[in-house]
Amino acid sequence: MILRLPEPYDFALSTARFRDFGTDGATVLHEGGLHRVVAGREVRIEPVAGGVRVEHASPEIVREVERLLGLPFELEPFHAWAASEPVLGPIAAALTGFRPTLHPNAFEALVVAITTQQISLRAAAAIRGRFVQRFGLRHELAWEFPTRERIAASDPAEYPALGFSRRKAEYVVGLARSDLDLDALAALPDDAVIATLTALPGLGRWTADWFLARHLARPEAWPAGDLGVRKAVSAFYAAGRPLTDREVRAMGARFAPFQNLSAHLLLAGARMAG
């Protein structure tokens, strides 16, 4: 089926992160399309005029693809606001058609965040790739991300061989074994999501902020503790002067109520400038 997306939409620009930072095998960019296992089937998503073509399009698959491609983001009011911003406006104009992608699954989003703590995105993807191959299910080109139940039953002692630190292994398995209803977090306000997640071992404010930003698509999520965000804000708003987490968090107010999209555009703009 053809899934229509609000125009303008640039599939290659929007999915470039799966090329630039490597893949863990759960979402694979191949010959101009994305491959992902949804509801037990490998699905190919490829650009067509007016949107994307989605294989095997059941309602469950369409819902996940819509979230993966960032449909929850409301870009039109953001761009109308950004047009008057002297710094962010030109960045947004240069990235016309860019729609940030999301992690459609809550458990996967948190595992991605844990593996990315304090290391590069590419290194994290490589570690996660070994994790996915060890505990996931292989299809044709993509792997089904390991289920929470399978990780809960796993032994943290297996994880260092995959590249995990001992603590990160404990965090991932501990998350899987916790009694936290991850899907219920979508009904909570931002502050309650942060408080709930940071009560678990290994899930700090950085992880909670990115969960709000990249899974729940909350408009005011502002991952100020992220090194990439900090560098981008420094480059565009502080002439390259190093900024502290506190300074970047305070600067988030200037982007209200579009902190999340602003962070995504600043990161993409920094990659483009680099």
DOVOLUM-34311 format. One record per residue (C-alpha): x, y, z. Coordinates in pm, whole numbers, plus 50000, padded with zeros to 5 digits. Layout:
BEGIN
XYZ...
END
This chain:
BEGIN
500005000050000501005036849967501275055150298500785092350235503105116150422502715153650466504695172250204507425181950171509025148950267512525137150179512885099950257516655098750200517295129150420514975116850693516475081850713520135091850671520905083051034520545046050950523355050950699525545076050884525635058851223525465022351119522724997351184522054972251459520234950151212516754958051344516204986751100518244982150783518715006950500519114986650181518974997949818517095029649899514505014050132514165005250499513704969450615512224961950957510484932251115506974941651228504394917351366506644888151273507124898750908509974916850740508604948450582510244969950315509495007250320510515026350009509885061649882507255068949618505615101049505503595114949794504875091250060506185055850094505235021149975504814996450261504814958950207502394935550389500454965550520498274953250805496924979351050499604969551305502374973351047501035007150930500925020151290504545010251350505745024351016503955057151085505745060051418509105049151273508865076451008508005103351261504335109151176503555120451534505655151851477503665182351372506095199251137503915226350986503545247851301507205241951384508385254851045506025284551066507595293451402511175286051294510895308350985511275339151207514235325151400517505340451277519635309551352517285279951339515275293451045518035289150783518845254650924515215243750890515045258150537518185239150435516635207150573513305210250395511675175950382513485163050691511185144550933512985128651231512515091251273511345075551600511945043051785508485027251759508925002052043509345013952404511644985752520513814988952211514015026752260515365022452612517834995252514519105018152237519545046152491521355023952742523775010552482524525045852361525415059452705528905075252697529975059952364529545069551999526385061351808528345039651564530045019751841526685015252015525075002651693527854976851651527404964152008523644963451967524054944551639525764916151824523004917652088520294915951821521964886651648522424868151978518884872352110516774882751810515224863551523516694866551174514494872250871515804880450523517704913150562516544924850905516424909451251513474910851485514564930951788514854908152093511674906252297511564918752652510634883552766513694867952606516034893952756514434889353098515334852553076518924859052967522044858753182523924892153216527154872053219526664865952843526744902952758530424913052796531244890152502528874911952296530674943952396528494954352692530034966753013528984947353321526814976253438525064981053104524314943853093522734946453438520724976953331519304960453018518394927853189517114946653494514854967753274513484936653105512814920153442511224950753602507474952753654507284986553478504534988853215506465007052942503445012352718501625029853005504285057153008502655072552701499725083652919501955102153170503135138353155506805144653082507865149753445506195117353552507875098053268511255111753377510625103353744509435068153661512345059653433515085074653648513885053753944515275023153764518985014253783521025028153496518295050353355519335086253415518015119553293519795116352957518055083152888514675096552999515045127852783515815107252474512915083852548510625114252553512225127552235512765096852019509975073752130507135094952266507825124852036507015149052317507215184752181509105199552478511615171252526515045187552538517995163252577520355189552715522745163552855523465148952512526965156452386525775160652029523045185252129525505204052347527995206952061525305217751815523955244652048527525255952112528305258151740525145276651639524445298151945527705302852135530335306751859531795272951953532275280952321531955249052529528675248652720527695230353036524615208253065523035234853284523625262053025522155241052744519155231152955518475267753034518685276452664515895251952590513345278352687514135298552375512855269652159509565264652346507235248452264509305230951996512365219352190512275183952055512155193151686514675220851746517115195451893516635172251595517145200651346520225213651527521775178951529520995174051159522305208951083525545201751267526005169651065525315188450744527795215950837530435190450934
END
